[in-house]
């Protein structure tokens, strides 16, 4: 994280203007209101891509069932995520936002895909191994077949592009292999999804060691009360070798300094202040708090409005799912014909 991201995606504005509006798909877990890592790592790219492609974004509640077994909690988190995505810039006039389970055709396609997917492909995935370690008491079948559902998510809508960071390329490749296996057996049916590589940074949590994650308890919440955000930022681990206020700092390893890159264009000056000990860690934390609160103020206001009007959020999600109905039903009809199911 030593250099700033130049733009949300690799292609330039001129390149984007020349691109046809091909279909793009991405899914996000309903983990409730997102944290700063979610925004910097994914949501900002979603907002940028909705102007470049025919973008479809799913809140993947079927996927969430592999680890969330509380119905009320899942419903609440789904609505919170939807409200947050809208507050942070997704525009239903520019993209389609829906809940995965509202287009149940995806589960039929997933089952059909399982019949062309070797078990060995699924057992080798790093995420399956990681999930087995993280929830050893709940190694359910969904954890193993998770990638098959991911493939179905993408190609049910004949999407050909998927925004991913380069560290996620292997996950998309498995979807491509599943699609390739189906096409080889039943004839050309689906496009092999291609990656739209984004400049999504790896945002470390407040511990300064692990990726920001709610399960790790090391997040900075976007929509939390101001005092809670202040507490979270104040608790951040900075440069562990800087013992005294007068010691020169190392901004390249200081997580607070790294986050300043995304909340102001004067980060180089802030870093220089740390290197020369003109400023201390407390100073940079206080400044970061104020900038985070100022940056997200409009989104926080909009989020509060949406959460106070759940019917507005639900209408967006319902209209999104309905907009996708013709694509989903046509895909399933085509697949059934090719597989001899009618």
C-alpha positions as CSV (number, residue, x, y, z in Angstrom):
1,X,0.0,0.0,0.0
2,X,2.9,2.4,-0.6
3,X,1.5,4.0,-3.8
4,X,-1.9,5.5,-4.4
5,X,-4.4,4.0,-6.8
6,X,-4.5,6.1,-9.9
7,X,-8.1,5.2,-10.8
8,X,-10.9,2.8,-9.8
9,X,-10.2,0.6,-12.9
10,X,-7.3,0.1,-15.2
11,X,-8.9,1.4,-18.4
12,X,-8.7,5.1,-19.1
13,X,-11.8,7.3,-19.7
14,X,-11.0,7.3,-23.5
15,X,-10.9,3.5,-23.4
16,X,-14.1,3.3,-21.5
17,X,-15.9,5.6,-24.0
18,X,-14.9,3.2,-26.8
19,X,-16.1,0.1,-25.0
20,X,-19.5,-1.3,-25.8
21,X,-21.9,-1.6,-22.8
22,X,-21.3,-5.3,-22.2
23,X,-22.8,-6.9,-19.2
24,X,-20.9,-7.0,-15.9
25,X,-21.8,-8.9,-12.7
26,X,-20.6,-8.9,-9.1
27,X,-22.0,-10.1,-5.8
28,X,-21.5,-8.9,-2.3
29,X,-22.2,-10.7,1.0
30,X,-25.1,-9.3,3.1
31,X,-22.8,-8.6,6.1
32,X,-24.9,-5.6,7.2
33,X,-23.7,-2.0,6.9
34,X,-20.3,-2.0,5.2
35,X,-17.0,-0.8,6.7
36,X,-14.3,1.3,5.1
37,X,-12.5,-1.7,3.7
38,X,-15.7,-2.7,1.8
39,X,-16.0,0.7,0.3
40,X,-12.4,1.2,-0.7
41,X,-12.0,-2.4,-1.8
42,X,-15.2,-2.9,-3.8
43,X,-18.1,-0.4,-3.6
44,X,-16.1,2.5,-5.1
45,X,-15.4,0.3,-8.1
46,X,-19.1,-0.7,-8.3
47,X,-20.0,2.9,-8.6
48,X,-17.4,3.6,-11.3
49,X,-18.3,0.6,-13.3
50,X,-22.0,1.4,-13.5
51,X,-21.2,4.2,-15.9
52,X,-19.1,1.9,-18.1
53,X,-21.0,-1.3,-18.4
54,X,-24.5,-2.8,-18.1
55,X,-23.8,-3.6,-14.4
56,X,-25.7,-6.1,-12.3
57,X,-25.0,-6.3,-8.6
58,X,-26.4,-9.0,-6.3
59,X,-26.6,-9.2,-2.6
60,X,-25.8,-12.8,-2.3
61,X,-28.0,-14.1,0.5
62,X,-27.9,-17.7,-0.7
63,X,-24.1,-17.6,-0.2
64,X,-24.5,-16.2,3.3
65,X,-26.5,-19.2,4.4
66,X,-23.3,-21.2,4.5
67,X,-22.4,-19.3,7.7
68,X,-25.4,-17.3,8.8
69,X,-28.3,-19.4,10.2
70,X,-30.4,-16.7,11.9
71,X,-33.3,-15.7,9.6
72,X,-34.0,-12.3,11.3
73,X,-30.3,-11.4,11.2
74,X,-30.0,-12.3,7.5
75,X,-33.0,-10.2,6.6
76,X,-31.7,-7.2,8.6
77,X,-28.2,-7.5,7.1
78,X,-29.5,-7.8,3.6
79,X,-31.5,-4.6,3.9
80,X,-28.7,-2.8,5.6
81,X,-26.3,-3.7,2.8
82,X,-28.8,-2.6,0.1
83,X,-29.3,0.8,1.8
84,X,-25.6,1.2,2.2
85,X,-24.9,0.5,-1.5
86,X,-27.5,3.0,-2.5
87,X,-26.2,5.6,-0.1
88,X,-22.7,5.1,-1.3
89,X,-23.5,5.8,-4.9
90,X,-25.2,2.9,-6.7
91,X,-27.9,4.4,-8.9
92,X,-30.9,2.1,-9.9
93,X,-31.2,4.1,-13.1
94,X,-27.6,3.1,-14.1
95,X,-27.4,-0.4,-12.7
96,X,-29.5,-3.3,-11.5
97,X,-29.3,-4.0,-7.7
98,X,-31.2,-7.1,-6.4
99,X,-31.1,-9.9,-3.9
100,X,-29.7,-13.2,-5.2
101,X,-32.6,-15.3,-3.8
102,X,-35.2,-13.1,-5.5
103,X,-34.2,-14.8,-8.8
104,X,-34.4,-18.4,-7.7
105,X,-33.5,-19.6,-11.2
106,X,-29.9,-19.4,-10.0
107,X,-30.3,-22.5,-7.8
108,X,-31.6,-24.6,-10.7
109,X,-28.6,-23.5,-12.8
110,X,-26.3,-24.2,-10.0
111,X,-27.6,-27.8,-9.7
112,X,-27.2,-28.3,-13.4
113,X,-23.6,-27.0,-13.2
114,X,-22.8,-29.5,-10.4
115,X,-23.3,-32.3,-12.9
116,X,-20.4,-31.1,-15.0
117,X,-18.1,-30.0,-12.1
118,X,-15.6,-32.6,-10.7
119,X,-15.5,-32.7,-6.9
120,X,-11.7,-32.4,-7.0
121,X,-12.0,-28.9,-8.5
122,X,-14.0,-27.9,-5.5
123,X,-11.9,-29.5,-2.8
124,X,-8.8,-27.8,-4.0
125,X,-10.2,-24.2,-3.7
126,X,-8.4,-22.1,-1.1
127,X,-11.7,-20.6,0.2
128,X,-13.0,-24.1,1.0
129,X,-9.9,-24.9,3.0
130,X,-10.1,-21.6,4.8
131,X,-13.8,-22.0,5.6
132,X,-13.2,-25.4,7.1
133,X,-10.6,-23.9,9.4
134,X,-12.8,-20.9,10.3
135,X,-16.0,-22.9,11.1
136,X,-14.9,-26.5,11.8
137,X,-18.2,-27.2,13.6
138,X,-20.2,-26.2,10.5
139,X,-18.5,-27.7,7.4
140,X,-21.7,-27.8,5.4
141,X,-22.2,-28.9,1.8
142,X,-22.7,-25.3,0.7
143,X,-19.1,-24.5,1.6
144,X,-17.9,-27.1,-0.9
145,X,-20.3,-26.1,-3.7
146,X,-20.0,-22.3,-3.1
147,X,-17.9,-21.9,-6.4
148,X,-20.6,-23.6,-8.4
149,X,-23.2,-21.1,-7.2
150,X,-20.8,-18.3,-8.0
151,X,-20.5,-19.5,-11.6
152,X,-24.3,-19.7,-11.9
153,X,-24.6,-16.2,-10.4
154,X,-22.5,-14.8,-13.2
155,X,-23.7,-16.6,-16.3
156,X,-27.4,-16.9,-15.5
157,X,-27.5,-13.3,-16.8
158,X,-25.0,-14.0,-19.6
159,X,-22.5,-11.6,-18.0
160,X,-19.1,-11.6,-19.6
161,X,-17.2,-9.3,-17.2
162,X,-16.6,-9.7,-13.5
163,X,-14.8,-6.9,-11.5
164,X,-12.1,-8.5,-9.3
165,X,-8.8,-7.6,-7.7
166,X,-5.8,-9.5,-9.1
167,X,-5.7,-11.6,-5.9
168,X,-9.1,-13.0,-6.7
169,X,-8.3,-14.1,-10.2
170,X,-8.1,-17.8,-9.2
171,X,-11.6,-17.7,-8.0
172,X,-12.9,-16.4,-11.3
173,X,-10.9,-19.0,-13.2
174,X,-12.8,-21.8,-11.5
175,X,-16.1,-20.2,-12.8
176,X,-14.5,-20.2,-16.2
177,X,-13.6,-23.8,-15.9
178,X,-17.2,-24.8,-15.0
179,X,-18.6,-22.8,-17.9
180,X,-16.0,-24.4,-20.2
181,X,-17.0,-27.8,-19.0
182,X,-20.7,-27.1,-19.7
183,X,-20.1,-25.7,-23.1
184,X,-17.8,-28.6,-24.1
185,X,-20.5,-31.1,-23.1
186,X,-23.7,-29.4,-24.4
187,X,-22.4,-26.9,-27.0
188,X,-21.7,-23.1,-26.9
189,X,-24.1,-21.6,-24.3
190,X,-22.4,-19.3,-22.0
191,X,-19.6,-16.7,-22.4
192,X,-16.5,-17.5,-20.4
193,X,-16.5,-14.6,-17.9
194,X,-13.5,-12.3,-18.1
195,X,-11.9,-10.3,-15.3
196,X,-12.1,-6.5,-15.1
197,X,-9.1,-6.0,-12.9
198,X,-9.6,-3.2,-10.5
199,X,-7.2,-1.1,-8.4
200,X,-8.9,-2.3,-5.2
201,X,-6.4,-1.9,-2.3
202,X,-6.0,-4.4,0.4
203,X,-7.2,-2.4,3.4
204,X,-5.7,-3.5,6.7
205,X,-7.8,-3.4,9.8
206,X,-7.3,-1.4,13.0
207,X,-4.8,-4.1,14.1
208,X,-2.5,-3.1,11.2
209,X,-1.9,-6.8,10.4
210,X,-5.0,-8.5,9.0
211,X,-7.4,-7.5,6.3
212,X,-10.2,-5.4,7.6
213,X,-13.0,-7.8,8.4
214,X,-16.0,-7.8,10.7
215,X,-15.2,-11.4,11.7
216,X,-11.8,-10.1,12.9
217,X,-13.3,-7.2,14.8
218,X,-10.8,-4.8,13.3
219,X,-13.1,-2.5,11.2
220,X,-13.9,1.2,10.9
221,X,-17.6,1.3,10.4
222,X,-18.9,3.9,7.9
223,X,-22.3,4.4,9.4
224,X,-21.5,4.0,13.1
225,X,-22.1,6.9,15.5
226,X,-19.3,9.5,15.2
227,X,-18.0,8.7,18.7
228,X,-17.7,5.0,17.7
229,X,-15.8,5.9,14.5
230,X,-13.5,8.1,16.6
231,X,-12.9,5.2,19.1
232,X,-12.1,2.8,16.2
233,X,-9.6,5.1,14.6
234,X,-8.0,6.0,17.9
235,X,-7.4,2.4,18.6
236,X,-5.5,1.8,15.3
237,X,-2.0,0.3,15.5
238,X,0.5,2.6,13.8
239,X,4.3,2.4,13.6
240,X,5.2,-0.1,16.3
241,X,8.9,1.1,16.2
242,X,8.0,4.7,16.9
243,X,8.2,4.8,20.7
244,X,8.4,8.6,21.4
245,X,6.6,11.5,19.9
246,X,9.9,12.9,18.7
247,X,11.0,9.7,16.9
248,X,10.8,9.8,13.1
249,X,7.9,7.7,11.8
250,X,7.6,5.3,8.9
251,X,4.5,6.2,7.0
252,X,4.9,3.3,4.5
253,X,4.1,0.9,7.4
254,X,1.7,3.1,9.3
255,X,-1.8,2.0,8.6
256,X,-3.2,5.5,9.6
257,X,-0.9,7.1,7.0
258,X,-2.0,4.6,4.4
259,X,-5.7,5.4,4.9
260,X,-5.0,9.1,4.5
261,X,-4.3,8.4,0.8
262,X,-8.0,7.9,0.3
263,X,-9.3,10.9,2.2
264,X,-7.3,13.8,0.8
265,X,-4.8,14.6,-1.9
266,X,-2.2,15.9,0.6
267,X,-1.2,12.5,1.9
268,X,2.4,13.1,0.8
269,X,2.6,16.1,3.1
270,X,1.2,14.1,6.0
271,X,3.7,11.3,5.4
272,X,6.5,13.9,5.4
273,X,5.3,15.2,8.7
274,X,5.5,11.7,10.2
275,X,9.0,11.0,8.7
276,X,10.4,14.2,10.2
277,X,8.4,13.9,13.5
278,X,6.7,17.3,12.9
279,X,3.5,15.4,13.7
280,X,2.7,12.4,15.9
281,X,0.4,9.4,15.6
282,X,-2.2,11.1,17.7
283,X,-2.2,14.1,15.3
284,X,-2.7,11.9,12.2
285,X,-5.4,9.9,13.8
286,X,-7.4,13.0,14.8
287,X,-7.1,14.3,11.3
288,X,-8.2,11.0,9.8
289,X,-11.3,10.9,12.0
290,X,-12.4,14.3,10.8
291,X,-11.8,13.5,7.2
292,X,-13.7,10.2,7.4
293,X,-16.6,11.9,9.0
294,X,-16.6,14.7,6.5
295,X,-16.2,12.4,3.5
296,X,-19.0,10.1,4.4
297,X,-21.4,12.7,5.8
298,X,-23.7,12.8,2.7
299,X,-23.8,9.0,2.6
300,X,-24.5,8.7,6.3
301,X,-27.5,11.1,5.9
302,X,-28.8,9.2,2.9
303,X,-28.3,5.8,4.7
304,X,-30.4,7.1,7.7
305,X,-33.2,8.1,5.3
306,X,-33.2,4.8,3.6
307,X,-33.2,2.8,6.8
308,X,-36.1,4.9,8.0
309,X,-38.0,4.0,4.8
310,X,-37.5,0.3,4.2
311,X,-40.3,0.2,1.6
312,X,-38.0,2.4,-0.6
313,X,-35.1,0.0,-0.4
314,X,-37.4,-3.1,-0.9
315,X,-38.9,-1.5,-4.0
316,X,-35.4,-1.0,-5.6
317,X,-34.6,-4.6,-4.9
318,X,-37.9,-5.9,-6.2
319,X,-37.7,-3.9,-9.4
320,X,-34.1,-5.1,-9.9
321,X,-35.1,-8.7,-9.6
322,X,-38.1,-8.2,-11.9
323,X,-35.9,-6.5,-14.5
324,X,-33.7,-9.6,-14.6
325,X,-36.6,-12.1,-15.0
326,X,-36.6,-12.3,-18.8
327,X,-32.9,-12.9,-18.9
328,X,-33.0,-15.6,-16.2
329,X,-36.0,-17.5,-17.6
330,X,-34.6,-17.4,-21.1
331,X,-31.3,-18.8,-19.9
332,X,-32.9,-21.6,-18.0
333,X,-35.1,-22.5,-21.0
334,X,-32.1,-22.7,-23.2
335,X,-30.2,-24.8,-20.8
336,X,-33.1,-27.2,-20.2
337,X,-33.4,-27.7,-24.0
338,X,-29.7,-28.5,-24.4
339,X,-29.7,-30.9,-21.5
340,X,-32.8,-32.8,-22.6
341,X,-35.0,-31.6,-19.8
342,X,-38.1,-30.9,-21.9
